[in-house]
Amino acid sequence: NLNDFKNVCQTRVDSFLCRHNIPKHKRLIGVISRFLVLKGVDYVIHAFMKLLARHDSLHLVLLNAVGPHNDTIARELNMLPDNSFTKIAFDEDIAAVYASFTCFVHVPIDQLSEAFGQTYVEALAAGVPSVFTLSGIATSFIEHEKHALVVPFKNSDAIERAIDRLLQDEELRERLAVAGAAVVERLFNLSVMMSRLRELYMREVARQN
């Protein structure tokens, strides 16, 4: 339900921050992804490391932070200041998680790394300015500089530059947030999805008859 991601109250956001001891005065760079090679989380960490040299108000939040790539990710996180990131295995209020982010980053390493990629839809529904590589469903509807900033695969320098643009350009953040929320509402609201599913079943019934 896309409405679950809209108009999240500040009390829920504050509760999320408090649960995980995340500093309220920081700008949060968010990642929601298991620690798998194909998710490209290490490229985000490298980009974040460079951004810290210019922005001391940043904090990296890694949600769903478990998986077989954990040891590699842990070594890379050890190169960051201890107070600059938070790893979270799970939080039940995913809408509040998105609402806490200044920007969101999801950068799978190729077009086939996501079977669908629900997090693309959730982030845009939440109105979070985002940096993406295009994988799964994102290849069919997300446009660079219209719905999000799109970067090449496996490119931490491009991720860094895109995040930096979002941090410095409020008008860009607002424009992407509005357009991103609008496109997922048009394409992925529940009534549209149910209608398309019904049409698919009816076509298949007609074909078999």
Backbone bond lengths (Angstrom), bond angles and torsions (degrees), N, CA, C in turn:
res aa  C-N    CA-C-N  psi(-1)  N-CA   C-N-CA  omega(-1)  CA-C   N-CA-C  phi
1 N - - - 1.465 - - 1.524 108.45 -
2 L 1.326 115.97 109.81 1.459 119.91 -176.40 1.526 112.64 -62.78
3 N 1.323 117.14 -26.91 1.470 119.76 179.96 1.525 112.20 -63.86
4 D 1.331 116.48 -23.09 1.466 119.64 179.17 1.527 112.00 -63.37
5 F 1.332 116.92 -21.66 1.462 120.84 -176.08 1.523 113.01 -95.98
6 K 1.334 116.62 0.46 1.453 120.55 -176.64 1.530 110.88 -102.34
7 N 1.323 115.54 146.38 1.466 122.11 171.87 1.527 112.97 53.08
8 V 1.308 115.73 45.95 1.465 120.82 176.74 1.525 108.59 -72.09
9 C 1.314 117.33 128.04 1.464 120.60 -175.14 1.529 111.02 -71.51
10 Q 1.319 115.29 153.19 1.459 121.10 -177.69 1.521 112.00 -63.57
11 T 1.327 117.00 -28.63 1.462 120.08 179.16 1.524 111.25 -60.78
12 R 1.326 117.17 -40.63 1.470 120.98 178.23 1.527 110.71 -67.29
13 V 1.318 116.21 -40.47 1.466 119.54 177.93 1.527 110.23 -62.69
14 D 1.332 116.04 -46.79 1.467 120.34 179.52 1.530 111.33 -60.63
15 S 1.325 116.31 -37.40 1.465 119.85 179.23 1.526 110.78 -65.53
16 F 1.327 116.36 -41.16 1.467 120.06 176.39 1.525 110.73 -60.27
17 L 1.332 116.43 -47.59 1.460 120.23 -179.44 1.524 111.32 -61.43
18 C 1.314 115.98 -41.16 1.466 120.98 -179.16 1.527 111.20 -66.85
19 R 1.326 116.96 -41.18 1.477 120.42 -178.61 1.524 111.66 -57.39
20 H 1.332 115.68 -32.83 1.465 119.14 -173.21 1.532 112.80 -115.57
21 N 1.337 116.19 13.93 1.474 121.48 177.06 1.524 112.65 53.89
22 I 1.323 115.28 43.03 1.465 121.38 178.46 1.527 107.85 -91.25
23 P 1.322 118.40 129.45 1.474 120.33 -177.28 1.526 112.39 -63.80
24 K 1.331 116.03 131.70 1.464 120.71 -176.26 1.524 112.67 -75.66
25 H 1.320 117.85 -21.10 1.456 120.28 -174.76 1.530 112.61 -88.79
26 K 1.328 117.59 0.63 1.461 121.43 -178.46 1.529 111.17 -94.57
27 R 1.329 115.14 156.23 1.459 120.94 169.73 1.527 107.78 -90.40
28 L 1.318 116.41 124.31 1.453 121.18 -170.88 1.528 111.68 -95.21
29 I 1.324 115.40 126.71 1.453 122.61 170.98 1.521 106.25 -97.85
30 G 1.320 117.56 116.66 1.452 121.11 -170.80 1.518 114.01 -104.63
31 V 1.333 115.22 140.92 1.459 123.51 173.04 1.520 106.89 -133.26
32 I 1.321 117.18 128.37 1.463 121.14 175.76 1.521 106.43 -122.02
33 S 1.326 115.91 99.50 1.455 120.12 -173.23 1.514 109.83 -167.20
34 R 1.328 116.17 141.08 1.456 119.41 170.58 1.522 109.20 -67.78
35 F 1.315 115.34 157.97 1.457 120.63 179.83 1.529 109.57 -83.64
36 L 1.322 114.18 82.91 1.454 123.27 175.51 1.523 108.11 -122.37
37 V 1.326 117.45 146.22 1.463 120.63 179.60 1.517 111.10 -54.57
38 L 1.322 116.58 -42.02 1.470 120.77 -173.85 1.524 113.02 -68.79
39 K 1.334 118.81 -12.62 1.470 121.44 -179.98 1.523 113.06 -83.99
40 G 1.343 118.32 -16.39 1.460 120.27 174.92 1.514 115.62 72.61
41 V 1.327 118.21 21.72 1.466 120.91 -177.10 1.526 111.29 -61.59
42 D 1.322 117.10 -35.07 1.465 119.59 -179.09 1.527 112.01 -61.90
43 Y 1.342 117.68 -31.80 1.464 120.15 177.08 1.529 111.34 -66.97
44 V 1.328 116.24 -33.99 1.462 120.00 176.77 1.525 110.09 -67.25
45 I 1.312 116.78 -41.72 1.471 120.44 179.69 1.525 110.60 -61.96
46 H 1.333 116.79 -42.64 1.462 119.74 178.75 1.527 110.80 -62.77
47 A 1.326 116.29 -41.68 1.466 120.04 178.30 1.527 110.82 -64.31
48 F 1.326 116.01 -42.91 1.459 120.49 -179.02 1.531 110.82 -62.87
49 M 1.314 116.93 -38.90 1.457 121.38 179.27 1.533 110.55 -57.63
50 K 1.331 116.38 -41.93 1.461 120.69 179.58 1.531 111.13 -70.58
51 L 1.318 116.23 -36.92 1.463 119.83 -179.26 1.520 112.07 -65.39
52 L 1.323 117.36 -32.96 1.462 120.76 -179.41 1.523 112.42 -60.90
53 A 1.327 116.46 -24.91 1.463 119.72 179.40 1.525 111.52 -68.01
54 R 1.354 116.34 -22.52 1.463 120.32 -177.79 1.525 113.43 -113.72
55 H 1.324 116.80 -20.89 1.471 121.09 -176.74 1.528 108.79 -128.56
56 D 1.310 116.78 104.45 1.466 118.80 -178.54 1.523 113.24 -86.20
57 S 1.330 116.75 2.06 1.466 120.18 -177.13 1.529 112.32 -100.40
58 L 1.331 117.86 13.77 1.462 121.11 -173.89 1.528 112.23 -95.72
59 H 1.334 114.37 152.60 1.455 121.34 174.42 1.526 107.64 -144.17
60 L 1.318 116.32 130.54 1.464 122.30 -179.02 1.524 109.27 -93.47
61 V 1.340 116.13 128.08 1.464 121.52 177.95 1.528 108.33 -115.23
62 L 1.323 116.05 121.65 1.459 123.03 -179.74 1.521 108.50 -113.56
63 L 1.331 116.24 109.63 1.470 121.67 -179.65 1.531 109.41 -105.11
64 N 1.345 115.75 153.03 1.475 122.32 -171.40 1.525 109.81 63.31
65 A 1.327 115.61 34.32 1.462 122.60 -169.05 1.521 112.43 -81.47
66 V 1.328 114.60 63.24 1.462 122.03 175.21 1.521 107.63 -142.10
67 G 1.311 116.34 159.26 1.454 119.59 177.14 1.510 112.97 144.44
68 P 1.325 117.41 172.60 1.464 121.92 -173.20 1.525 114.83 -67.23
69 H 1.346 117.46 -15.81 1.469 120.77 178.47 1.534 111.12 -91.53
70 N 1.333 116.04 12.35 1.459 120.92 -171.80 1.527 113.16 -60.23
71 D 1.333 117.89 -41.91 1.466 119.98 -175.87 1.525 111.30 -63.42
72 T 1.331 116.17 -41.45 1.467 120.07 178.52 1.523 110.48 -65.65
73 I 1.332 116.48 -45.73 1.459 120.79 179.32 1.532 110.36 -60.85
74 A 1.335 116.43 -41.21 1.468 120.36 -179.66 1.527 111.08 -61.07
75 R 1.321 117.04 -41.27 1.470 119.65 178.53 1.524 111.19 -63.19
76 E 1.327 116.32 -38.92 1.461 119.43 -179.87 1.523 111.41 -71.62
77 L 1.317 117.48 -37.81 1.463 120.74 176.85 1.525 111.73 -65.36
78 N 1.324 116.59 -28.98 1.460 120.04 178.70 1.524 112.48 -64.74
79 M 1.323 116.98 -16.55 1.460 120.66 177.58 1.528 111.88 -83.05
80 L 1.336 117.35 -9.19 1.457 122.09 178.17 1.523 110.21 -92.30
81 P 1.325 117.53 155.06 1.473 119.36 171.64 1.525 110.54 -57.49
82 D 1.326 116.67 142.11 1.463 120.95 -174.37 1.525 112.90 -57.56
83 N 1.316 117.63 -34.37 1.465 120.97 -175.24 1.521 113.21 -92.07
84 S 1.343 117.74 14.65 1.465 120.45 -174.30 1.519 113.18 -102.28
85 F 1.338 118.43 -2.50 1.467 119.89 -177.92 1.522 110.44 -150.66
86 T 1.332 114.73 158.71 1.458 122.14 175.76 1.517 109.05 -135.54
87 K 1.334 116.72 127.77 1.462 122.90 174.47 1.526 109.07 -100.14
88 I 1.330 115.76 131.92 1.465 121.33 -178.33 1.521 107.82 -132.18
89 A 1.311 117.24 124.92 1.461 119.90 178.09 1.524 111.41 -72.52
90 F 1.344 116.44 -40.14 1.476 119.40 -175.34 1.516 109.48 -160.86
91 D 1.321 116.00 144.16 1.465 121.60 167.75 1.524 107.83 -141.91
92 E 1.328 115.78 135.03 1.463 120.17 -173.39 1.523 113.62 -75.68
93 D 1.326 118.79 -19.84 1.472 120.84 -177.34 1.527 109.57 -102.59
94 I 1.326 115.69 76.08 1.453 120.42 -173.47 1.525 111.78 -64.97
95 A 1.326 117.79 -31.37 1.463 120.20 179.01 1.526 110.91 -65.69
96 A 1.320 117.17 -39.03 1.462 120.51 177.29 1.520 110.90 -68.07
97 V 1.329 116.53 -33.02 1.466 120.35 176.74 1.523 109.61 -59.74
98 Y 1.332 116.73 -52.70 1.468 120.20 179.27 1.532 111.09 -59.62
99 A 1.319 116.24 -41.99 1.465 120.24 -176.61 1.522 112.36 -64.65
100 S 1.307 117.43 -20.04 1.466 120.69 -179.83 1.529 112.74 -81.10
101 F 1.333 117.02 -16.33 1.462 120.75 -172.30 1.523 112.42 -81.24
102 T 1.328 116.11 138.37 1.465 120.94 166.99 1.513 109.83 -74.34
103 C 1.328 116.31 -41.28 1.462 120.46 171.73 1.521 108.61 -149.64
104 F 1.313 114.80 160.17 1.462 122.77 -175.70 1.518 108.21 -121.54
105 V 1.330 116.42 142.35 1.459 121.14 -178.56 1.529 109.55 -129.20
106 H 1.338 115.55 127.10 1.468 120.36 175.84 1.520 107.24 -140.34
107 V 1.350 115.99 111.56 1.464 119.63 -168.51 1.532 112.24 -133.32
108 P 1.339 118.27 65.03 1.468 119.85 173.86 1.529 110.87 -53.94
109 I 1.342 116.11 157.02 1.463 119.66 -168.24 1.535 114.46 -87.70
110 D 1.342 118.18 -6.59 1.461 119.92 174.07 1.527 109.48 -161.21
111 Q 1.325 116.20 175.10 1.464 120.82 -174.58 1.518 112.99 -66.23
112 L 1.329 117.96 -21.98 1.462 121.30 -174.39 1.520 112.91 -102.53
113 S 1.318 118.15 4.95 1.468 120.27 -178.14 1.524 112.45 -68.63
114 E 1.323 117.58 -26.09 1.464 122.03 176.81 1.527 109.68 -108.38
115 A 1.344 115.85 127.63 1.460 118.84 173.48 1.527 109.85 -69.67
116 F 1.327 116.54 -41.31 1.465 122.50 172.20 1.526 108.76 -129.67
117 G 1.318 116.71 -67.33 1.465 120.31 179.44 1.516 111.84 100.23
118 Q 1.337 116.19 60.66 1.464 120.93 -176.37 1.517 112.52 -60.64
119 T 1.322 117.03 -28.41 1.463 119.92 -176.93 1.519 112.51 -63.91
120 Y 1.343 117.95 -28.71 1.468 120.21 174.05 1.532 109.74 -58.46
121 V 1.328 115.48 -48.55 1.463 121.21 -177.34 1.518 110.62 -66.63
122 E 1.325 117.22 -43.59 1.461 120.90 -178.76 1.525 111.52 -62.39
123 A 1.323 116.74 -46.09 1.468 119.97 -177.32 1.521 111.06 -61.83
124 L 1.333 116.52 -44.03 1.460 119.27 -179.51 1.523 110.70 -70.33
125 A 1.325 117.65 -37.91 1.467 120.27 176.87 1.519 110.92 -60.84
126 A 1.337 116.47 -33.28 1.463 121.38 179.19 1.518 112.54 -78.64
127 G 1.329 117.11 -6.96 1.457 120.44 179.33 1.517 113.59 73.63
128 V 1.337 116.48 30.82 1.464 120.25 -179.56 1.532 109.34 -94.15
129 P 1.319 119.35 121.78 1.470 120.78 174.96 1.525 108.67 -58.55
130 S 1.338 116.33 132.24 1.459 119.00 -167.81 1.516 113.34 -132.18
131 V 1.333 113.66 154.98 1.461 123.32 172.25 1.530 106.69 -116.89
132 F 1.334 116.12 124.22 1.456 120.76 -174.71 1.521 111.73 -131.35
133 T 1.338 115.58 150.10 1.452 120.85 150.74 1.525 105.85 -97.14
134 L 1.321 116.35 158.87 1.460 120.32 -173.95 1.525 110.38 -98.15
135 S 1.321 114.83 111.75 1.454 122.17 178.99 1.514 108.40 -141.58
136 G 1.317 117.82 152.89 1.455 120.67 178.68 1.512 112.09 57.23
137 I 1.341 116.41 -133.15 1.462 121.55 -175.71 1.518 112.57 -63.70
138 A 1.316 118.09 -24.97 1.466 121.00 -177.62 1.524 111.95 -61.24
139 T 1.336 117.02 -28.77 1.468 119.86 -178.36 1.522 111.83 -65.77
140 S 1.331 117.05 -19.09 1.466 119.81 -173.71 1.522 114.42 -96.73
141 F 1.364 117.75 -9.13 1.467 114.67 -176.50 1.527 115.63 -148.29
142 I 1.309 119.67 -20.16 1.464 119.82 -175.68 1.523 110.72 -82.66
143 E 1.324 116.32 127.88 1.459 122.14 179.38 1.527 110.02 -112.49
144 H 1.328 114.13 136.23 1.462 121.06 -179.76 1.526 111.03 -60.76
145 E 1.324 115.96 133.13 1.465 125.76 178.44 1.530 113.34 65.27
146 K 1.322 116.70 5.61 1.466 119.88 172.69 1.527 110.10 -107.95
147 H 1.336 116.46 -50.99 1.467 120.48 -179.52 1.520 112.44 -107.76
148 A 1.333 116.55 -24.50 1.461 122.61 -178.37 1.520 107.58 -166.15
149 L 1.317 116.72 174.33 1.459 120.88 169.71 1.518 107.84 -95.02
150 V 1.320 116.17 122.28 1.465 122.49 -176.80 1.522 108.80 -101.58
151 V 1.324 115.93 132.49 1.464 121.65 -178.32 1.523 109.86 -122.33
152 P 1.337 117.39 159.82 1.468 120.31 177.45 1.531 111.19 -67.73
153 F 1.320 115.24 160.63 1.456 120.78 176.80 1.536 110.75 -66.70
154 K 1.324 115.42 146.32 1.470 123.11 171.75 1.528 112.49 53.79
155 N 1.325 116.77 47.56 1.466 119.62 -174.73 1.528 109.61 -137.15
156 S 1.316 116.48 90.91 1.465 120.33 -177.84 1.520 111.81 -66.62
157 D 1.343 118.12 -31.58 1.470 120.08 178.78 1.526 110.75 -64.02
158 A 1.340 116.50 -41.99 1.464 120.26 178.97 1.528 110.63 -67.24
159 I 1.321 117.06 -38.05 1.464 120.71 177.29 1.524 109.78 -62.73
160 E 1.326 116.01 -44.70 1.465 120.06 178.52 1.528 111.14 -58.40
161 R 1.323 116.62 -47.96 1.472 119.97 -178.09 1.529 111.03 -63.24
162 A 1.321 117.00 -39.48 1.466 120.18 -178.88 1.528 110.88 -67.10
163 I 1.322 117.46 -45.72 1.469 120.01 177.54 1.519 110.22 -60.78
164 D 1.330 116.41 -42.96 1.464 121.13 -179.61 1.526 110.43 -59.40
165 R 1.323 117.71 -41.61 1.471 120.95 176.79 1.524 110.89 -59.15
166 L 1.314 116.29 -45.88 1.464 119.28 -179.13 1.521 111.43 -64.31
167 L 1.316 117.01 -39.38 1.461 120.06 -179.31 1.518 111.87 -64.46
168 Q 1.324 116.70 -33.00 1.456 120.38 -173.03 1.529 114.33 -97.08
169 D 1.328 117.87 -13.07 1.468 120.52 -172.13 1.528 110.07 -121.26
170 E 1.312 116.18 94.16 1.467 120.61 -178.24 1.520 111.71 -64.29
171 E 1.332 116.59 -39.72 1.471 119.63 179.68 1.524 110.90 -61.40
172 L 1.324 117.03 -40.96 1.464 121.04 177.64 1.520 110.53 -63.34
173 R 1.317 117.64 -44.52 1.470 120.43 178.40 1.521 111.25 -58.01
174 E 1.316 116.20 -45.79 1.466 120.06 -178.15 1.523 111.48 -65.89
175 R 1.329 115.98 -41.34 1.470 119.69 -178.81 1.525 111.34 -65.18
176 L 1.325 117.32 -44.14 1.463 120.27 178.83 1.525 111.28 -65.74
177 A 1.326 116.70 -39.25 1.462 120.18 -179.64 1.523 111.26 -61.52
178 V 1.318 116.66 -43.96 1.474 120.55 -178.62 1.524 110.66 -67.92
179 A 1.326 116.84 -47.45 1.465 120.17 -177.47 1.521 111.75 -68.59
180 G 1.325 116.80 -37.37 1.458 120.00 178.84 1.515 111.99 -64.84
181 A 1.324 116.66 -45.15 1.464 120.18 178.71 1.527 110.97 -63.25
182 A 1.322 116.61 -37.75 1.462 120.34 -178.25 1.522 111.81 -67.17
183 V 1.337 117.36 -41.13 1.460 118.79 -175.86 1.522 111.50 -70.54
184 V 1.339 118.91 -37.41 1.458 118.25 178.68 1.522 111.39 -73.28
185 E 1.324 117.42 -30.96 1.465 119.40 175.23 1.528 110.32 -64.05
186 R 1.306 116.48 -39.20 1.481 120.53 179.98 1.528 111.79 -70.29
187 L 1.322 117.76 -39.10 1.462 120.90 -171.89 1.521 114.39 -95.39
188 F 1.337 117.41 -28.67 1.460 119.26 -167.56 1.522 114.52 -126.09
189 N 1.333 118.44 12.13 1.467 116.88 176.72 1.529 108.76 -66.76
190 L 1.321 116.17 157.58 1.462 121.44 -168.99 1.522 112.49 -61.00
191 S 1.314 118.56 -40.42 1.459 120.20 -178.15 1.520 111.46 -66.06
192 V 1.334 116.45 -38.91 1.471 119.98 177.35 1.523 110.38 -64.77
193 M 1.333 117.04 -45.41 1.463 120.18 -178.50 1.527 111.30 -64.29
194 M 1.322 117.47 -40.79 1.468 120.10 178.45 1.519 111.35 -66.41
195 S 1.328 116.96 -38.95 1.456 120.68 177.85 1.522 111.25 -63.08
196 R 1.325 116.70 -42.67 1.464 119.93 179.11 1.527 111.49 -66.15
197 L 1.326 116.60 -39.02 1.451 120.00 178.54 1.526 110.72 -64.55
198 R 1.333 117.09 -41.66 1.460 121.65 178.74 1.541 110.44 -62.62
199 E 1.347 115.29 -42.88 1.456 119.08 178.54 1.525 112.07 -62.86
200 L 1.319 116.57 -37.40 1.455 120.74 177.95 1.521 111.01 -63.05
201 Y 1.337 116.45 -45.69 1.457 119.95 178.78 1.529 111.36 -62.85
202 M 1.313 116.52 -42.18 1.462 120.22 -178.20 1.523 111.17 -65.69
203 R 1.326 117.24 -39.05 1.476 119.80 176.99 1.527 111.06 -63.34
204 E 1.345 115.94 -39.65 1.442 119.50 -179.59 1.527 111.22 -68.57
205 V 1.338 117.00 -39.27 1.458 120.46 176.51 1.517 110.03 -62.51
206 A 1.335 116.61 -45.28 1.458 120.29 179.66 1.529 111.52 -62.93
207 R 1.315 117.34 -37.69 1.460 121.11 179.98 1.526 110.99 -65.46
208 Q 1.336 116.32 -40.79 1.466 119.61 -177.58 1.523 112.29 -75.15
209 N 1.327 115.75 -22.93 1.471 118.86 178.63 1.529 111.21 -87.35
